[in-house]
Amino acid sequence: MVISDLNNGDNFKIKNVKLRGEIGKRLADMGFSKNVEGKVIRSALLGDPIQVKIMDYNISIRKSEAEGVSVELIGK
């Protein structure tokens, strides 16, 4: 499961980030790393971008970036 599969309000725990290069590094710098918990706040009408709350701040990421972050659902 990846972040883009989740619905608004879903809580998740990051399993791994599959993105490489600059995008993967940027996400890691913003806190997207293994075992970090977050929440999907909302997504745009067509699912791009997706707003997530991670480490007490909100981040908007592209759907293509969200598809590169494996997560597990941890409930609401």
OpenMM code with the backbone's topology and positions (N, CA, C; nanometers):
from openmm import Vec3, app, unit

residues = "MET VAL ILE SER ASP LEU ASN ASN GLY ASP ASN PHE LYS ILE LYS ASN VAL LYS LEU ARG GLY GLU ILE GLY LYS ARG LEU ALA ASP MET GLY PHE SER LYS ASN VAL GLU GLY LYS VAL ILE ARG SER ALA LEU LEU GLY ASP PRO ILE GLN VAL LYS ILE MET ASP TYR ASN ILE SER ILE ARG LYS SER GLU ALA GLU GLY VAL SER VAL GLU LEU ILE GLY LYS".split()
positions = [
    Vec3(0.0844, -0.1171, 0.0000),
    Vec3(0.0000, 0.0000, 0.0000),
    Vec3(0.0895, 0.1241, 0.0000),
    Vec3(0.0479, 0.2254, -0.0711),
    Vec3(0.1218, 0.3517, -0.0786),
    Vec3(0.0320, 0.4656, -0.0325),
    Vec3(0.0894, 0.5814, -0.0067),
    Vec3(0.0123, 0.6944, 0.0450),
    Vec3(-0.1043, 0.7308, -0.0464),
    Vec3(-0.0844, 0.7241, -0.1763),
    Vec3(-0.1920, 0.7633, -0.2688),
    Vec3(-0.3114, 0.6685, -0.2628),
    Vec3(-0.2976, 0.5507, -0.2016),
    Vec3(-0.4087, 0.4566, -0.1850),
    Vec3(-0.4973, 0.4914, -0.0661),
    Vec3(-0.4497, 0.5777, 0.0224),
    Vec3(-0.5210, 0.6084, 0.1453),
    Vec3(-0.6295, 0.7126, 0.1239),
    Vec3(-0.7245, 0.7159, 0.2166),
    Vec3(-0.8339, 0.8126, 0.2139),
    Vec3(-0.8066, 0.9251, 0.3129),
    Vec3(-0.8806, 1.0334, 0.2986),
    Vec3(-0.8683, 1.1454, 0.3915),
    Vec3(-0.8936, 1.0965, 0.5336),
    Vec3(-0.8078, 1.1372, 0.6264),
    Vec3(-0.8228, 1.1002, 0.7661),
    Vec3(-0.7520, 0.9723, 0.8071),
    Vec3(-0.6988, 0.8977, 0.7114),
    Vec3(-0.6288, 0.7727, 0.7435),
    Vec3(-0.4928, 0.8011, 0.8066),
    Vec3(-0.4613, 0.7259, 0.9113),
    Vec3(-0.3295, 0.7321, 0.9744),
    Vec3(-0.2438, 0.6209, 0.9176),
    Vec3(-0.1155, 0.6474, 0.9059),
    Vec3(-0.0263, 0.5488, 0.8456),
    Vec3(0.1095, 0.5503, 0.9134),
    Vec3(0.1846, 0.4427, 0.8903),
    Vec3(0.3244, 0.4335, 0.9327),
    Vec3(0.4052, 0.4009, 0.8082),
    Vec3(0.5118, 0.4751, 0.7854),
    Vec3(0.5938, 0.4559, 0.6661),
    Vec3(0.6766, 0.3287, 0.6795),
    Vec3(0.6699, 0.2446, 0.5760),
    Vec3(0.7505, 0.1231, 0.5714),
    Vec3(0.8824, 0.1498, 0.5003),
    Vec3(0.8763, 0.2151, 0.3849),
    Vec3(0.9982, 0.2571, 0.3146),
    Vec3(0.9649, 0.3563, 0.2042),
    Vec3(1.0683, 0.4277, 0.1600),
    Vec3(1.0553, 0.5230, 0.0498),
    Vec3(1.1303, 0.4636, -0.0682),
    Vec3(1.0559, 0.4362, -0.1760),
    Vec3(1.1145, 0.3706, -0.2928),
    Vec3(1.1728, 0.4687, -0.3939),
    Vec3(1.1551, 0.5972, -0.3710),
    Vec3(1.2032, 0.6979, -0.4646),
    Vec3(1.3527, 0.7202, -0.4454),
    Vec3(1.4226, 0.7368, -0.5530),
    Vec3(1.5671, 0.7595, -0.5492),
    Vec3(1.5979, 0.9009, -0.5980),
    Vec3(1.7215, 0.9375, -0.5878),
    Vec3(1.7657, 1.0665, -0.6394),
    Vec3(1.7209, 1.1829, -0.5531),
    Vec3(1.7088, 1.2977, -0.6146),
    Vec3(1.6769, 1.4220, -0.5440),
    Vec3(1.5413, 1.4170, -0.4735),
    Vec3(1.4411, 1.3594, -0.5392),
    Vec3(1.3076, 1.3524, -0.4783),
    Vec3(1.3105, 1.2684, -0.3509),
    Vec3(1.3735, 1.1516, -0.3554),
    Vec3(1.3846, 1.0663, -0.2376),
    Vec3(1.4594, 1.1345, -0.1245),
    Vec3(1.5648, 1.2076, -0.1593),
    Vec3(1.6424, 1.2793, -0.0584),
    Vec3(1.5593, 1.3904, 0.0048),
    Vec3(1.4850, 1.4625, -0.0765),
    Vec3(1.4010, 1.5702, -0.0235),
    Vec3(1.2946, 1.5172, 0.0716),
    Vec3(1.2308, 1.4066, 0.0319),
    Vec3(1.1297, 1.3478, 0.1188),
    Vec3(1.1923, 1.3024, 0.2507),
    Vec3(1.3094, 1.2415, 0.2438),
    Vec3(1.3792, 1.1987, 0.3658),
    Vec3(1.4115, 1.3194, 0.4545),
    Vec3(1.4523, 1.4298, 0.3942),
    Vec3(1.4828, 1.5507, 0.4702),
    Vec3(1.3587, 1.6075, 0.5390),
    Vec3(1.2410, 1.5841, 0.4799),
    Vec3(1.1161, 1.6331, 0.5375),
    Vec3(1.0563, 1.5357, 0.6384),
    Vec3(1.1231, 1.4233, 0.6626),
    Vec3(1.0768, 1.3315, 0.7656),
    Vec3(1.0170, 1.2018, 0.7163),
    Vec3(1.0157, 1.1800, 0.5861),
    Vec3(0.9615, 1.0561, 0.5315),
    Vec3(1.0666, 0.9463, 0.5436),
    Vec3(1.0651, 0.8775, 0.6565),
    Vec3(1.1584, 0.7676, 0.6777),
    Vec3(1.0874, 0.6560, 0.7528),
    Vec3(1.1491, 0.5404, 0.7596),
    Vec3(1.0886, 0.4202, 0.8143),
    Vec3(1.0371, 0.4429, 0.9566),
    Vec3(0.9156, 0.3904, 0.9806),
    Vec3(0.8472, 0.3916, 1.1107),
    Vec3(0.7969, 0.5277, 1.1563),
    Vec3(0.8034, 0.6288, 1.0719),
    Vec3(0.7460, 0.7588, 1.1057),
    Vec3(0.5960, 0.7528, 1.0758),
    Vec3(0.5164, 0.8042, 1.1691),
    Vec3(0.3714, 0.8024, 1.1525),
    Vec3(0.3222, 0.9343, 1.0957),
    Vec3(0.2127, 0.9254, 1.0197),
    Vec3(0.1542, 1.0437, 0.9592),
    Vec3(0.0055, 1.0256, 0.9380),
    Vec3(-0.0560, 1.1271, 0.8820),
    Vec3(-0.2001, 1.1256, 0.8572),
    Vec3(-0.2298, 1.1968, 0.7259),
    Vec3(-0.3197, 1.1402, 0.6469),
    Vec3(-0.3647, 1.2066, 0.5244),
    Vec3(-0.4685, 1.3102, 0.5653),
    Vec3(-0.4411, 1.4356, 0.5366),
    Vec3(-0.5341, 1.5432, 0.5705),
    Vec3(-0.6408, 1.5556, 0.4623),
    Vec3(-0.5964, 1.5687, 0.3392),
    Vec3(-0.6909, 1.5773, 0.2263),
    Vec3(-0.6145, 1.5635, 0.0962),
    Vec3(-0.6910, 1.5347, -0.0077),
    Vec3(-0.6322, 1.5306, -0.1413),
    Vec3(-0.7192, 1.6125, -0.2346),
    Vec3(-0.6585, 1.6625, -0.3394),
    Vec3(-0.7313, 1.7429, -0.4373),
    Vec3(-0.8332, 1.6560, -0.5099),
    Vec3(-0.9196, 1.7186, -0.5838),
    Vec3(-1.0288, 1.6502, -0.6506),
    Vec3(-0.9834, 1.5306, -0.7335),
    Vec3(-0.8768, 1.5441, -0.8067),
    Vec3(-0.8264, 1.4339, -0.8886),
    Vec3(-0.7121, 1.3587, -0.8204),
    Vec3(-0.6930, 1.3828, -0.6910),
    Vec3(-0.5918, 1.3112, -0.6146),
    Vec3(-0.4510, 1.3680, -0.6233),
    Vec3(-0.4362, 1.4861, -0.6774),
    Vec3(-0.3031, 1.5439, -0.6927),
    Vec3(-0.3093, 1.6941, -0.6687),
    Vec3(-0.2474, 1.7488, -0.5686),
    Vec3(-0.1573, 1.6909, -0.4694),
    Vec3(-0.2325, 1.6316, -0.3506),
    Vec3(-0.1559, 1.5695, -0.2606),
    Vec3(-0.2084, 1.5098, -0.1383),
    Vec3(-0.1429, 1.5816, -0.0210),
    Vec3(-0.2255, 1.6267, 0.0732),
    Vec3(-0.1720, 1.6935, 0.1918),
    Vec3(-0.1636, 1.5914, 0.3041),
    Vec3(-0.0445, 1.5777, 0.3626),
    Vec3(-0.0235, 1.4861, 0.4747),
    Vec3(0.0352, 1.5624, 0.5923),
    Vec3(0.0037, 1.5141, 0.7115),
    Vec3(0.0645, 1.5693, 0.8322),
    Vec3(0.1653, 1.4679, 0.8811),
    Vec3(0.2892, 1.5126, 0.8942),
    Vec3(0.3966, 1.4246, 0.9378),
    Vec3(0.4896, 1.5054, 1.0270),
    Vec3(0.5221, 1.4488, 1.1421),
    Vec3(0.6107, 1.5164, 1.2387),
    Vec3(0.5611, 1.6572, 1.2721),
    Vec3(0.4320, 1.6705, 1.2964),
    Vec3(0.3673, 1.7950, 1.3386),
    Vec3(0.3698, 1.9089, 1.2375),
    Vec3(0.3889, 1.8779, 1.1095),
    Vec3(0.3718, 1.9817, 1.0084),
    Vec3(0.3062, 1.9222, 0.8845),
    Vec3(0.2424, 2.0092, 0.8069),
    Vec3(0.1692, 1.9673, 0.6880),
    Vec3(0.2562, 1.9818, 0.5641),
    Vec3(0.2481, 1.8799, 0.4789),
    Vec3(0.3242, 1.8790, 0.3540),
    Vec3(0.2295, 1.8395, 0.2420),
    Vec3(0.2391, 1.9073, 0.1302),
    Vec3(0.1672, 1.8659, 0.0100),
    Vec3(0.2659, 1.7985, -0.0833),
    Vec3(0.2323, 1.6757, -0.1240),
    Vec3(0.3194, 1.6022, -0.2156),
    Vec3(0.2401, 1.5622, -0.3390),
    Vec3(0.3095, 1.5474, -0.4479),
    Vec3(0.2469, 1.5047, -0.5726),
    Vec3(0.2028, 1.3595, -0.5609),
    Vec3(0.1043, 1.3241, -0.6399),
    Vec3(0.0570, 1.1861, -0.6408),
    Vec3(0.1685, 1.0906, -0.6830),
    Vec3(0.2508, 1.1322, -0.7783),
    Vec3(0.3610, 1.0474, -0.8235),
    Vec3(0.4627, 1.0238, -0.7120),
    Vec3(0.4820, 1.1218, -0.6252),
    Vec3(0.5707, 1.1051, -0.5107),
    Vec3(0.5063, 1.0159, -0.4054),
    Vec3(0.3757, 1.0338, -0.3833),
    Vec3(0.3026, 0.9531, -0.2852),
    Vec3(0.3022, 0.8055, -0.3244),
    Vec3(0.3070, 0.7776, -0.4538),
    Vec3(0.3093, 0.6389, -0.4998),
    Vec3(0.4436, 0.5718, -0.4730),
    Vec3(0.5447, 0.6482, -0.4366),
    Vec3(0.6753, 0.5933, -0.4070),
    Vec3(0.7020, 0.5739, -0.2589),
    Vec3(0.5995, 0.5937, -0.1753),
    Vec3(0.6155, 0.5799, -0.0304),
    Vec3(0.5246, 0.4663, 0.0175),
    Vec3(0.5851, 0.3535, 0.0546),
    Vec3(0.5090, 0.2379, 0.1053),
    Vec3(0.4722, 0.2632, 0.2508),
    Vec3(0.3461, 0.2340, 0.2828),
    Vec3(0.2962, 0.2578, 0.4182),
    Vec3(0.2104, 0.1410, 0.4643),
    Vec3(0.1842, 0.1383, 0.5941),
    Vec3(0.0843, 0.0476, 0.6476),
    Vec3(-0.0197, 0.1311, 0.7208),
    Vec3(-0.1439, 0.0945, 0.7063),
    Vec3(-0.2550, 0.1653, 0.7678),
    Vec3(-0.2557, 0.1315, 0.9172),
    Vec3(-0.2681, 0.2333, 1.0027),
    Vec3(-0.2692, 0.2072, 1.1462),
    Vec3(-0.3988, 0.2506, 1.2115),
    Vec3(-0.5019, 0.2810, 1.1372),
    Vec3(-0.6304, 0.3168, 1.1947),
    Vec3(-0.6538, 0.4657, 1.1965),
    Vec3(-0.7690, 0.5036, 1.2507),
    Vec3(-0.8075, 0.6445, 1.2505),
    Vec3(-0.7841, 0.7085, 1.3825),
] * unit.nanometer
topology = app.Topology()
chain = topology.addChain("A")
for resn in residues:
    res = topology.addResidue(resn, chain)
    for name in ("N", "CA", "C"):
        topology.addAtom(name, app.Element.getBySymbol(name[0]), res)
